[in-house]
Amino acid sequence: MLKRLDKIRFRGPKRDEFLDLAESPNASDSECNDDVPVKQRSSIKDTEEQRDPAGSGTLTMSAALNQDYKMCDSDRLNEVKGHLEIALLEKHFLQEELRKLREEINVDTLKQELEKEKSKRVDLEQKMNEILRSRLEDSPPPPPPPKPQVPSVNGTGDKQKETLRSRLWKWLYERFGVYIEDFRFQPEENTVETEEPLSAKRLTENMRRLKRGAKPVTNFMRNLSALSSWHSVYTSAIAFIIYMNAAWHGWVIPMFLFLAILRLSLNYLIAKGWRIQWSIVPEVSEPMEPPKEDLTVSEKFQLVLDVAQKAQNLFGKMSDVLEKIKNLFMWVQPEITQKLYVGLWMAFITSCLLPYKLLGFMIGFYAGIKFFIIDFIFKSCPKLRDKYDTPYIVWANLPTDPQLKERNNATLSRRQIQPTVARGAQSAGMSCGIGREEESGRAYNTKRGPFHEVFNLSENERPLPVCENGWRCCLINRDRKMPTDYIRNGVLYVTENYLCFESSSSRAASSKKNKVIKLHDITDIQKYKVLSVLPGSGMGISITTPSTLKPLVFGAMIHRDEAFDAINTQYMKIVNPTAATTVTSPET
């Protein structure tokens, strides 16, 4: 810091160049005051009054003295100014250094951490003292020491007590101090896991890991299914005899424990390098695809879509199972849950009345007959299974949450249609044409429900006769970044004032994926070719609106030209009714 200030201090004129007041012969400390020039001027005036008017030497000397005094004042002012500038610079740099030191060393946080550590140490010492006090209270009291007879002996006895106490404390700390440190309470640290960015390579690798991890479970379930379906007659017969014998003697649980131990032993031998492969159903080894490192953008996108489709189907199956179990226990279908309720009461009463050995024999015997014989008959005869297999019927009839929502929407639409039909029967004097149009508009349903309810439109809006069933296509929204929002499959409809796209997603919130565009807001309609590599003029239509940065593309349309003519004609009717007859069809 001092070196830096010295450099700054000597950037201007050096101090040697200034006039040294101590070495100047014509100057003194009293000459620096403001009164000096006045006195000198007054003395000069006196000399001028007393001098000889004919003498010119005195005039020249007085002028030289005045000039010397003026130069001396200016030099002194410059020196003072230089000192002030240096002091200000020193003050500025010292403030900067102080600010940096305060930023680097946060004193407040250090004080808080120090206070926390002090409080922890105090708590630990208190706990240590309490534990030692309790141990000392539990131990038998030591015999009282003999009373000293001389005051000098009393002082030595106090010293012995202190040494014994210190030794005892030291021994207890060495013996139990390590265990006491384990009971030190520390605040729980909330660790936030960093999420990895979306990567096609990482996604495919995770799906392969999931498949490899679930392979033992799937193989076990496949072997059980092969046993119950008598895929290998000899193996199933041997397993049936062994199981029924174990159930007769009450050895079902020991048998399963022995099988688990046998499986672990075989796994140990396989881990040591033995080749042991036993399976009722022969395993089909799937070819392992070598990892592709150099993939194009289209290949990566297709890979992500395939993995996303598999994950979607897997999550859908898991969601169906969990929702069915939830609806079974929440009395969503009372007639199904009632059967479970009665069965649980019967099982509870039998478990209270019958001895456990007899109860275990009954459960094991029924499970063997059900697994090896009844399931085989039901799998061989599906019609019998649909009529008499109670667990299968209950599970199949349990609804999922999307099915419950569809049923509720259907009941609501029926309740809304019934009053309209009654009103139509009472008002027979109304015109038949208008009534038929309204009924056809209200009765028109999409896959998700009534048309006007799906797209939140008025009841008068309905598809044109050209697209009563809609055109199947995929919406390509290039403004979105996620693959699930970038491409959506669905059906496209055209009404008198709107262009409606219904997403075919199987999710419950698929209504948010629908798209409704006003024909009046469209700024441009063109035929579009999604893949320039393919021959032909393409199978897409691009529509530009002010609300989108890039045009929306409806691709993969088989009847692209028919849809384009219908949309363009209706658009021209709304925008310019006079020019609706002369419709052009530009191609890209």
N, C-alpha and C positions, 0 to 999 in steps of 0.2 A: 504494500500500500504506500509506504514511504517513497519507494523508488518511483512508483507511478506518479505521486504528487510532485516529486522532484523534476520528473520529465515535463509535467504540465507547467510547473513553476517557471522553467527555463525555456518555454516555447517563445515568449516575448523577448524583449531586450534584456540582456543580462544586467545583473545588479552592478557589475563593475562599470558598465557604461553610464549609470546614473551618477550624479554628482554626490560625492561623499561629503556630508556636512561636517564631519569631524576633522577632515583633512584640509578643507578649504580655508585659506588664511584670511579671507575677507569676510567670512561668515561665522556666526556664533549661534548658540541656542536661542538667544533672544531675538535674532533676526528672523526667525520663522513666524513670529507673531504678526498680526495684522497692523499693530501700532507702529511697526518699524518703518514702513514706507512713509507714513505720515510725518513721523519725526524727521526723517531724512529730508523729506520735501520741505518741511519747515526750516530746517537748518540750511538747506540749499537756498531758500528764499532770503534768509538772513544774510548769507554770504553774498547773494546777488545784490542785496541792498547795500552792504558794506564794501563791496568790491569797487575797484576803480573802473569807471565806464570805459576807459581806454584799453583795459587789459582783456585780451581774448583767450588766454590760457585757462582762466577759471571757468569760462563757459564750456569749453571742450571737456574739461574734467568733470563738470557736473553732468553733462550729457552722457559721458561714458559711464559714470556711476549709476545714473538712472537706468541705462540699458543693462548694466550688470545686475541691478536689483530685479528688473523685470525677468531676465533670463533665469535668475536664481529661483524666483517664485514659480515660473512655469515648470522648471525641472522638478522642483519639489512636489508640485501638484501631480505631475506625471508619475513620480515615484509612489505617491500615496495612492493614486488610482491603480497602479499595478499591484500594490499590496492588497488593495480591496478586491480586485479581480481574483487574485490567487486565493484569498480567504474564502470567497464565495465558491470557487471551484472545489476547494478542499471540503467545504461544508456539503456541497452537492454530492461528491463522491462518497463521503462518509455516510450520508443518508442512504445512498444506493446500497452500500455494503451492509448497513444495518438492516435494510429491508430484505436483502437476500438471505442474511443470516436468520432473520425471523421466519422467512418462508421455509428454509431448509430444516431448521430445528423448531418444531412446533412444541412450544413449552407447555401449552395447555394439555395436549394429549399425553405428554410424558408425565405431567403431574397426575392426570387421571389414572394412568396405568400404575404409577407408583402408589397411589392411594388404594387401588384395587389389590395390589400385591400385599400392601400392609394389612388390609382387612383380612385377606386370606391367611396371612401368617398369624394374625391375632386369633382368628377362629381355630386354626390348627393347634395353636398353643393351648387354647381353652379346652378343646376336645382332649388333647394329650393330658392335661392336668386332671380333667374329669375321669378319664380312664385309669390313670395312675391312682387317683384318690379312691376310686371304687375298688381297685385291686388291693390297695393298702387296707381298706376297711374290711375286705373279705379275709385277708390274712390274719392269723392270730397276733395279738399285740405282743411286742417284744417285752421281755422281763425288765422291770424298772432298774435302772442303773443304781449302784450304791451311792448313798448320799456322801458328798465330799465333806470332810471334816475341816479342811483348811481352805481359806479363800483362794489360795494359789492353785489348789487341786480343783476347785470349781471351774476355773478358767480352762484347765486342760480337758475337763469333762465336756464343756460346751464345744470345744474344738473337735472332740471325738464324735459328738453327735452330728456336727456339720459334715465331717468326713464320711460317716456312715450314710447319712442322707444323700450326699452327692454320689457315693458309690452305688447306692440303691437306684437313684434316678438314672445313672449311667447304664447300669445293668438292664433296667426295664426298657430304656430307649434302644439299646443294642438288640434286645430280644424281641421287642414288639414294635419298634419304630417302623420297620419295613411294612408290616401289615397295616399300621395306622395310615401310612402314606397312600395305601391302595384305596382307602375310604375318603380320599380328598374329593370334594364336590367341585365340579367344573361346569361352567355354562355350556349348554349344547350348541355346537356350531352348525348353522344351517348352510349346508353346502349346496350350491346351485349347479346342477349338471349342465354342461355346455352341449347344446344340440348341434349335430353335424348338419352341414348344408346338404341339400338334395343332390344326389349323385347317382347316375344310372349304374355305374359299376358297383357302388356300395349297396344299392337296392337289390340288384340281382344276387350279390353275394349273401345278403341277409336271407333272401328267400331260399337259396340253396342250403344255408345253414339250418333254417327251420325245417326244410324237408329232410335233411340228414338226421336232425335231432328227433323228429317224429317217426323215423323209420322203425325203431324197435317197437314202439307202441302199435303202429299199423301192422307190423308183422305178427305181433301177439294177437291182435284182434282178428286178423285173417286166419291164423291157426285155430282160434276158438270157433270161428264160423265154419271152418272146414271140419272140425270135430263134430259140431252139432248137425251139419248137413251130411255127415258120413261120406266125406270125400274119399277117405281111405277106410274101407270097411273093417279091416283087421285092426287098425290103430284105434278107431272109434269103439269097436267091440271091447278091446282090452281096457281102454280108458273107462268105459261104462261099467265093466265088471269090477275094476279096482275101486272106482268111486262108490258104487253101491255097497261093496263089502266094507269100505271105510265108514259109510253112513250107517250101516247096520250095527257096527261095533262102536259107533260114536267117535271115530277117528278122523273126522273131516278136517277139523282145524289142524291137528298134527300133520295130516297129509299135505295141506297147503304150505305149512311151514317147512316141511321136508322138501317140497318142490322148490321153494324159494332158496333154500340152502344149496340144493343141487344145481340150480341155475347160476348162483354166484360161484360155485366151484368150477363149473364149465367156463364161465367168463374168465376166471383166473387162469385156467389152462390155455384159453384162447389168447389172453394177454401175454402169456409166456411163449407163444409161437406155435401152439398146437392148432391143427386144422380140424376143427369140429363144427360141422354144419348139420343141424337136425331141424327139419321143418316138414310139416305135413304138406303144405303147398310149396312147390319149388319156387324159389325167389327168381325174379326176372331182373337181371342187372341192366339198368338203364345206361345208355352210353353217356359218358361224361363229356360235355362240350368244353373244348379248350377255351380259356378266357381270351376274349378278343380285346386287344389293346387299342388298335387304330380303327375306330368306328366313325362312320360319317354321322352327320346330324340326324338324317332320316332314320338310320339304323338305331341310334341311341334313343330317338323318340319312340320308335316302334318297340324297342326293348322295354322302355319304361311303361308303355301302354300294356304290354303283355304281363309284366310283373304286377302292375296295378290291377289288372283284371283278375289275376289269381288271388291277390290279397283281398280284393272286393268280394269274390265268391267265398273265400275262407271266412272272412269276417261276417258275411251274411249268414253262413251256416251256424257259426258260433252264436250269433245274435238270435237266430231262430230258436236254438236250444234253450238259451238263457231266458228268453221272453216266454216261451212255453212253460218253463218251470215256474217263473214268476206268476203267470196268469193262472196256473194250476193251484197255487197256494193263496192267491188273492181273490178267489171266488168269482173270477170273471165269467166262467161257465159253471153255474151252480150245480147242474146235473152231473157234471164230471167230477167236480171237487167233492160232491156228496158221496160218491162211491169211495173215494180215498178216505174221507172222514169216517165212514162206516167200517172200512177195512182196518183203519188204525185202532178204532175202539175194540173190534173183535180181537186184534192181535194183543192189545193191552190186557183184555180180560183173560185170554188163554195163557199169557205169560204170568199172570197172577195165580191162576188155578193149577196149571199143569207143572210138573217138575221140569227142570231145565234139561235133563238128559232126554226125556221123552220129547220135549219141545225141539231140541236140536236134531233128534232123529227125524221128526216129522218135516222140519224145514229142509234138512239135507236130502231126504228121500224125495220130497216134492221138487226140489231144485234139479236133482238128477233126472227124474222123469221128464220135467219140463225142458231141460236143456238137450237131452239126447233123443227123446221120442216126440214130444208134442211140437217142438220147434221144427223138427224134420218134417213132420206131417204138414204143418202150416206152410213151410217153404215150398213143399212139393205141390200143395193145393192152395193157390192164392184165394179162391172163392171161399173156402172154409176159413181162411185167416181173416178175410173181410167180415165174416159173420160172427165168429166165435172167439177170436183172439182179443180178449178184453184189453190188455195193456197196449196192444197195437192200435186198437180202435180209439182208445182214450188219447194216446199220443198224437194220432193223426187228426183228431177233432179239436185238439187244443189250438187256439188261434194265436197268432203273433200280433204285435202292435200294428203293423201296416194293415193286416187283415181286419182288425177291429176298427181301424179308422175308415176303411172302405165300407164296412157294414154300417157304420154310423152315418156316413155320407149317403149310402143307398136308402136308409130309413128316412133321413131328412128329405131327400128328393121325393120319395113316395108320399110323405106327408104334405109336401108342397104341391104335388101333382093332383092329389085327390080333391082339394077345394076347387082347383081350376076346372077339373072335369065336371064337378057338380054345378059350377056356375055356367059352364057351356051348355049343359043339359037344360038349365032353367031359362037361359036367354036364347030361345029358339028363333026370335025375330031378328037377330043380328045377321049381318051379311055373311054368307058362307065362305067367300074368298078370304076375307080378313081373318076369320076364325081359323081357317085351315093354316094360313101362314103363321099365325101366332102359335098354334098347337105344334106345328112342325118345328118352329124355332125353339120352343120350350122343351120339346121331347127329344131334341137332338142331343146325343151324348157322345163324349169322347171316351178314351180308355179310362180316364180318371173321374169322369162324372159329366154333368151337364156342361155344355160348351160355355155358356155365359158365366158359370161359376168358376170354371177352371181358369179363365182369362180375366175375370172380374170386369166383364162388359155388360152392356144392357141386353135385355132379352131380345131386342129386335136384331141384334148382330148375330148372324149365322153364316156358315160357309156358303160360298156360291155353288151352284149346281155342278160346275166343272170340277170342284174339289170337295165333294161331299165326304169322301173317305180320306182326303188329304194326300199329299205327296211325301213319301218317305225320303229323308235326306239327313245330312249332318250339318250342324251349324259350326262354322269356324270363326271364332271371335279372336282376332289377332291382338286385341287390346289386353287380353288376359295373359298371365304368365304361367299359371298352374295348368298341367296337362288335363286335369279333370274339368276345368272350366274352358279350356282352349277349344276342345272338340266335344260336341254333344250330339247324340243321335236322337231323332225324333220325327215328328210329322209336321208339315207346313200347311196352313190353311189361309185362304183369302176370303175376307168378307167385303162388305160394301165400303168400309172405311178403314179397315185394319188388316195388317199382315201378322198372323199368329203362328208361333212355333211352340209345339208341345213337346217337352223333353220326355224321353222314354226311360228315365232313370227309375230304378226300383226303390229309391229311398223315400222316406215319409215326407221329407221337405222338398220334393221335386217340384212343387208349385213355384218355388223361388227360381228354378232353372228355366221356367217358361219365358218366352220373349213375345212382347206385343209391340208392334211398330205401327204408328199412324201413317197411312199412305200420303197424307198431306205433308208430313215432315220429311219424306224421302226427297233427296236432292238429285240422285242419279241411280239408274238401274241399267245393268249391263250383263251380258253373258260372260261367264268367267271360266277359265281353264285352270284347275287347281294344280295339276301336274303337267308341266310343259313337255315332259319326256313322252307321254302317251300320245298316240295319234288322235286325230279328230279335233273338233272345236271345243271339247270339254263337256263337263256335266254339272256345271255350277252357275249360280247367279250371284252377282255382287250387288249389294245395296248400300248406298252411302246416306248417312244421316248426320245432322249436326252434333249429336250427342256422342258419336264415336270418332276416335282419331283415325282408325283404319276402317275400310269398308267391311261390312259383315258379308260372309260368303256362305251360301247354302249349297253345299257340294254333294256329290254322289247321288244326283237325281236322275232316275231313269227317264222320266218324262219331262226333261228339262225344257224343251222348246214349248210344249203345251203350257207348262207352268209360267214360263216367261211371258208368253202372249197374254195369258189371263191376268197376270199381275200388271203388266204394262198397260193393257187395255183399261183395267179398273183405275189405275193411277192416272191415266190421261183423262178419264171421265171426271175425276175429282179436280185435277189441276186445270185442265183446259177442255171443257166439254165439247167445244166446237171442233177441236183437232183430234177427237177420240177415234175418228174413222181412219185417219192417216197415221197409223202407228208404225214406227220403224223399229227394227230389231238390230242394233249394233252388236258386233261380236268383237271379243278381245282375243 
